[in-house]
Amino acid sequence: MLYFQNLQSQMTEFEASAEPLQDWLNSTEVRVQESSARLHDLPAKKKELSKLQVL
């Protein structure tokens, strides 16, 4: 029983530590989708790509 309690504790800690990463991934996805939706020509897309690569 103690083994499962330890696993549950580790899982809770992992989820808490992964939450900031998940938030960052979600916000990055939104920014990428918003920026690519308004770009219509290749030079503008290349410029935006280089800007997003530093995120």
Buried (B, 14 or more C-beta within 10 A) or exposed (E): EEEEEEEEEEEEEEEEEEEEEEEEEEEEEEEBEEBEEEBEEEEEEEEBEEEEEEE
